[in-house]
């Protein structure tokens, strides 16, 4: 994986999300978890959606799958996947998209794995949905276990999830999700519970799958290190909206939004002798009562009058690099 | 092994903690989990000693040996020259007052049924401090950790993650200890909040000359905070050295593997040299013979399968447990 990979891929758009909004109706009022979110995922690229807790990144991923749990509701926007408007499909048609066209892996594989099924049976179950005969499906499932780099696959095929290590479980779940060759794999914090050496193996596996199958991967994470390691393009979220998106190098090195810049300087890079870490004043706003104007203005060191009143629009500061700020740094 | 003088606040000398597990009713078998196995190290007064390693490497068990929250099964641990394992109850209490602990999950040091005031002031009450003295010290301490006094009457669930961690730090330093054991203090926090807590810890250290034992799996955080770093693998200390040198040129293949597996700080470091390890960490019950790392190490030779390498000095400040440390060139590139 070289730096060439870090350049924005010239691929055709596979999925276009426009003006997506998700609201949760709660007893304390309506919570605008996602609002005005637009981005695209291109063919065979790694796209990262990054942000701190509560910024709406996981809700965005669930909305793409139309799996927002009640009382949440998608109340605006559209998701067009390979030309098909997903939000207009009936439930049966959407069920056929999930797993076949778009599939998703989660932070905790035990949630997705059935504790009483042997590991290859979990993968086999996914394959049976494609009307593959049972005798072939098991063989294919064991083959998929080899694809996700599980050593001694024929033997591990018989293991139950509790007999596997965390890294192996993550591989089995990944195998289950890629077994039907979806065009897009959404990975929600896929390595958060894993140790660094195992995390490196799982990320390497995802990159390897992308190389071999040309599958697009959308990674949801809070960890800028994972973004730096894997993404071609990224979108940074804050308080339910995207504040900046573009090629990974542009966003890391020429951050246009004050929030992105502050986050970059809050990461410990060298040693304490080389200076204090930057902090961001205040705290993440309450989604029930979002600040007026720009949602970041109460914490922004560069705010001016317009920021308090007017919601900033998306500006393209350089080709393919978008910043939602009245006064982007260029 | 390492120099022992008045500047050392904590000294571990071949410290060992084996947990015995008994299996079977009829044919009983006793086997040991070697959580901490023959570890020697010293922590100097006023320094930050970072301890890194993956889950199950024994770093938390090692930290628990220092305040004797876990008893040793071999070797010695001393604090300011006193042997922790043999001191009597009242002296142990006096020694423990000189240490504070902050855990990853603030819920483990804050009671859900007590207000912040109640939790933070508790160590002072246990010590029998008078009400007025305690109240004064409480206000002084919450100000030190930048916790607004208006939060004192709240319960932990009413606080943000960062505020909870500030409250646990306040509780840990209210007796003005000399040593703070920080076990993954920022691992559950968002980047911007993590930065606030790390800055706070550095300020407190400067103000009170605190000594820190900083345990984490985050290699950027430990490099930022530490003067010296120790690396643990399967209950063993495999490398110790000054932070900058250890990062610039790791001596142990496991250290190199950890550094290269750690996600980079910029996309430009994707092409760094990588030292991969084969497979998963083995069980602590039957660790591999010879060097514990040999089944996963790319540089294994015959001697590694047979002979366990001892932690030995290389140069003035560095220690490594690898037969071939001098011959491997392990820069990850930065």
Interface residues (C-beta under 8 A of the other chain):
Chain A: X1 X2 X3 X5 X6 X52 X53 X151 X165 X167 X168 X195 X196 X197 X198 X199 X200 X201 X203 X222 X223 X224 X225 X226 X228 X229 X231 X248 X249 X252 X253 X262 X263 X266 X267 X268 X269 X270 X271 X272 X276 X277 X278 X279 X280 X283
Chain B: X54 X55 X160 X162 X190 X191 X192 X194 X195 X196 X198 X199 X202 X217 X219 X220 X221 X223 X224 X225 X243 X244 X257 X258 X260 X261 X262 X263 X264 X265 X266 X267 X268 X269 X270 X271 X274 X276 X277 X279 X280 X281
